[in-house]
Amino acid sequence: MKKEIMGCLLGILLCIPCFLKAQDTAKIYHEQYRPQIHFSPQRHWINDPNGMVFYKGTYHLFFQYYPDGTTWGPMHWGHAVSQDLMHWKELPIALYPDSLGYIFSGSAVADSNNTSGFGNKEKMPLVAIFTNHDPVGEKEGKNDFQNQSLAYSLDNGFSWTKYSKNPVLRNPGIRDFRDPKVIWYAMEKKWVMTLATKDRITFYSSPDLKSWKKESEFGEKLGAHGGVWECPDLFPMKLNGKTYWTLIVNVNPGGPNGGSATQYFIGHFDGNKFTQIDSTIKWLDYGPDEYAGVTWSNTGARRIFLGWMSNWEYANQVPTKKWRNAMTIPKELGLKKVGGRILLTSNPLKELTGIERAPVNLNRNLLTGKGIKGLSSQFVLKFNINKLNDYSITLSNDVGEALIIGYDNAKNQYFIHRAKSGKIDFNPAFSKTAFSPRLSNNSLEANIKIVVDVSSIELFADDGLTVMTSVFFPTQPFNQLHLKKSKGVIIKNLKLLPLKSIW
Ligand code: FRU
């Protein structure tokens, strides 16, 4: 008998840590507004995704992080890892501010040939290239307070050592000189750095990641210039067997719906120079809440994009308490020819299907306008439209707050209306309706996919040609869904897939 009691007690004791962990996760990741399918840090402030690199089966995500508060502050690189780009594990901070300043945005590469010499025969290095931002120099009104530095990891990205001879690329006197994105340019066996330099991009090259030579500039007076250029990216993709290069340039402010947003250029890159092939301004996401987005490195031909799901207009004021802001869902990028122009498409990753639950039986209520109740707070809704005309989808709750997303045929525009979506008064910019042109020229049919989370919606229309991301903060969770359509609109293949929480 005694033995049994002892065994039982031991069992209870052994179970306590698991129980506490489950309790912890329940508390941390389930507060009001906490995204259930998007990465957000357990606590405190987050902005840009940084240093995204895939290595030995693990996707590393670093991020601009302020561990001592819920507003922007001295920047560190926070760190999280995932095996499937959906479930994330937050790890200890990877990079702390140092004598050269805060750790601003940047990238990471797998230096598989040990060009940097940081590795050895057994261990190949991962190398992070980031901006050291010196707040003292900034305060003193200097022009050279942003410089590029290195850190390396010899344990597959889990711990990092700063290079003793930082910085490796010194500022020539440009106040905004930051956010290096580095790729391996195989044709010339060299590294290429794409750097945001105020109102243009400057390309540099290097044999070893340590010494950098200026190659060229791009973008003065080209594209959108409503604000400073930040967080660029450069990568090739194929369309019908031909290679095109995409140059991503984030801009703040000056986005299509105000504040910060991601624009891109399509063109050619020859290792020295980027030339665009059409001069129209193009946005990767027209919604108000995708910024600083760039792609993972070392993913082969796949281009996996992740953005910060916020806007500098109000990022410091959104009404969450323990943490502030989150990332978008990762997206797969592609190219598509539309009326002579080559455009980017972004779509939810196929990995998203890994967290889908069985589809909800929609009966006729959704299609006949009655709506459905008792929704899960995170889900995917998809359908096809035959015969284009106005339609909209409304998310709402029991106290009458609502977010409306839809299509206006007369204007050929998608829109997201969140003026009555709950808490909106923390910043006047937040209640503006966001619009996006419909970029597809297919007038016979459209396809729509929306990814909804506790406090965000991401629209992917026309195979990902028009994308809009928006956050919202209802005082009670949205638990109702209505579909409204004007005469003639035929909705087909309507599917509602609740999603499992990633936490
Ligand atoms: C973009 C940005 C970057 C900078 C970082 C600082 O959101 O302003 O240009 O490196 O944030 O946190």
Boltz pocket constraint, residues with backbone or C-beta under 6 A from the ligand:
constraints:
  - pocket:
      binder: B
      contacts: [[A, 47], [A, 48], [A, 64], [A, 75], [A, 104], [A, 105], [A, 131], [A, 178], [A, 179], [A, 229], [A, 230], [A, 231], [A, 292]]
      max_distance: 6.0
